[in-house]
Amino acid sequence: MNRRITIQAQELSFSYEDEPVFANTSFSIGAGEMVALIGPNGSGKTTLLRILLGLLQPNAGQVVIDNRRLQAYDPKQLAKTVAYVSQQTGLNFPLTALELVSLGRFPHGSRLSFSSEDSLAVRRALEATHSLHLSERTFTTLSGGEQQKVLIARALAQSASILLLDEPTVHLDLFHQLQILSALKRQCVEQQITVLTVLHDVNLISLFADKALLLGSGQLRACGPVAEVINETNIKELLGVDMKAAEDPETGLRFFIPRDPFRSRIDQT
């Protein structure tokens, strides 16, 4: 199936002062794809998301969004196209969850009006993330997991065609991890939304993602369908964990089990 390309990274390189993060990184992502960004701590995952959002400028290369260079977008146009959820909330304002999610509609209207279309988008976003019951709660009184769901709802309310998510399952228990990832996958399938998300759990990646991008040692180590990229060799080389692949005989789904959970990169050095 040929998909319309929504994100293109062309020969991206980035350094913090004299410390290189990654170099000559290229990949493309199609509409409706859910793509997992995986790599060890410090491999540049968050940095890459911030470059794709225009918050950081690469030392070399360029980003193309929907066949337009990233620099061609003004802030409002970009906000209508790309939504972002960071690792940290950083929000201490006494807003209700409903008020916070409503901020996602700012690129589509004015500060003086809130249309019925805006209200519907906000409600649907809260429903999609199973957060509607939190609407009247003050954001700062919510648990970390509840806050995360509300922030994802704000991104969905933005009605952007691309979602960039930095560890969207942080603070969530297993049930709510599956719930949120299922909701995001549904957006990909039903609305052809493109999702690029940082995830650490290789089993969740195997369950939900279409493709995976593996970052490590200053380069893009692999990029392609999850079934090809997430394997025993890549997991061991990239994450330093020796895992065994197994298949669920009922569903045919593949999952990974640590051969020895106490044997890690630290033990090998």
N, C-alpha and C positions, 0 to 999 in steps of 0.2 A: 504494500500500500504506500503510494507516494503522498507524503504530507507536505503542506505548505510550511516552509521554513519560517519560524518566528524569531529565533535567536541565532546569531552567528558570531562566534568569537574568532577573530582572524589574527593569528600570530601574536597573541597577547604576551607581554612580558611586564613584570612589576617587581620593584624593589622598595624596601623601606630604608632610605638612606643608602648605605652600601651593602645592605643585606638582601640578596635576591630571594624572592618568594617563589616565582615560577617564570619560565621563559618559553617563548615560541609555542604558546598553547592555542590550539584551534579546535573548534567543534561546532556542530550545528544541532539545533533542537527543533522538532516539528510541532505544529499545532496539535493539541490533544494528547501530547506525550507527557507522562509523568517520569521525570528523570531524577535519579538519586545522585547526589554529590557526596562522595565518600573519601576519607583519607585520615591519617593520623592527626593528632593535635598539632597545630602549627604548620600544616601543609598548605594553607592559603585558601581554604574553602570560603570563609567569611569575606576575605579580601576579594576573591573572584566575584562573589555576589555583589559586593559594593561597587566593583568596576562595571558590572553589567547594569547597575542602577545609575551609574554616573556620579556616584559619591566619591570615587577615587579615579584618578586619571592614570592609565597605563603608561609605562615608559616607552612602549612600542606596541604597534598593532591597533586594531580598532574593533568596536562592537557595532553590529548591525541589527536593528530591531525592526521586524516587518519590512525588510528591504530598504530601510532608511538608516543612515548613520546616526548613532546615538546623539551626536552633537547637533543634529538637525531638529531635535525635539525641544520645544520650550517646556518649562516645568509642568504646566497644566496638561499639555498633550501627553507628556511622558507619564503623568499620574493616571491618565485615562487608559494607558496601555500597560503599565507595569505596576504591580502592587508588591510591597515588601513587608515581611515580618522578621524582625531582628531577634537575636538571642535574648536580649534584655528588654524589659518593658520600659524602664526609665520614666514611668508615669506616676506622678504623685498628686495629680489634680483631682479634686473631689467630683469627678464626673460619674454619672451612672453608666452602666454597661450600654444602655440604649443610646445615650448621648455620645459615648466614645465611638460606637459602631457607626453612628450617623455622620461622624467626621469623615468617614470614607467616601461620602457623597460630595464632598467639597469640590472636587475637580469638575463635577457635572452641573453645578448651579452657582448660585450666589449666596452670600452670607445672609441675605434678606429674605430668601424664599426656600421652601422645602416642599417639593411637589409630591403628588401621590405616587409617582414613579420612584422617587427617592425613598418614601416610606415603605413601599413594597420591596425594594432592593434590600433595605435594612432588615426587614422582617425575615425575608428569605435567607439572608446571611446568618441571622441568629438561629433560625430553624435548622439550617444546614449543619451548623456546628453544635446543635443541641444546647443552645445557650439562651433560648427565649425566656426561660424561667428566671434568668439572671438580670433581665432588662432593667429593673428598678433598683438593683443593688449598686451601691457605690463601688467603683472599680477597686479602690484601695482596700476594701473589706473582703475581696475575693481571695480564694486560695491561689497558689501559683498556677495550678492546672486550670482553674476557672479563668484566670486572667489570660492564659495562653489561648484558650478557646475564644474568648472575646476579641483578642487581637487578630486572630485568624478570621473571625467574622467581620471585623473592620476591613480587612484586606478583600474579602469576598464582596462586601458592600461597594467597594470601589469599582466593581464591574470591569476590571482590567482583563485583558486577554492573556496576560502573563503573570504568574505568581512566583516570586522569589522568596523562599522560606528558609530561615536559618534555624535548624533544629526545632521544627514545629511541635514535636512530641515531648519537648523538655517539660518537666514537672507533671506529666500525665502518667497515670497508672496504665497498666496493659490494656484494660478494657477501653479507656478513652483514647489511647494511642490508636487502637484498631478503629475506633469510631471516627476519629478525625481523619485518618488516612483513607478510610472508606469514603468519607465525604469529599475529600480532595480528588480521589480517583473518579468519583461520580461526576465531578465538575469537568474532568478531562474527557470522559466518555460522552456525556450528554451535552456539554457546552463547548467542547473543543478548546478548553482552557489549557494553556501550557504551564506545567508546574515543574520548577527546578528547586529541589529541596535538599538541604543537608540532612543526612541520616547516618546513624552509627550502627544500627542493628541490621546485620546482613540478612536476617530472616525476614524482617519487615520489608527490606528492599526486595527480596525475592518474591514476597507476596504481592507487593503493590506497584513497584516501578516497572516501566517498560525498558528503560535504558539506565546505565550507570556511567558516571564519570569518576575515574579514580585518580586522585591527586597525591603525589608523593615525591620526595627528593627533588623538588623544584621543577617538576614537569607533570604533564598529563600522562599517566602511566597506561591507561586504557580507556576506551570509550566505545560503547556499543550495547547491544541487547543484554539484559541482565543475565540470561541463561548462559551467555558466552563470557561475560566479564566477571561475574561473581562466581568464583570457583576456588577450590582449595589452594591452588598455587598463588593466585593473586592475593587472597586473604592473608596467607602466611607471609608473602613478600612485602605487602603493603602495611599490614596491621601487626605483624609479628606474632600471630596466633595460629597454632596448628589445629585446623578444624577438619572434620570429616563430613562429607556430603552424604545425605540420606534422602530417600524418596518416600513420601507418604503413599502407601499402596492403594489407598482409597481415592485420593484426589490427584495423584501424580505430581503434587507440589514438592519441590526440593527445599530442604532446610539443612542447616549446618550445626554441628555439635563440636565443642572443643574436645580434642582428644585427651588433653590434660589441662584443666583450667588453671593450674598453678605454673604451667610452663609458658613463659612469655618472652618478649624481646629482652627484658631485664635479665632473665635467667641466662640468655644466650650471650651476654656481653661480659 
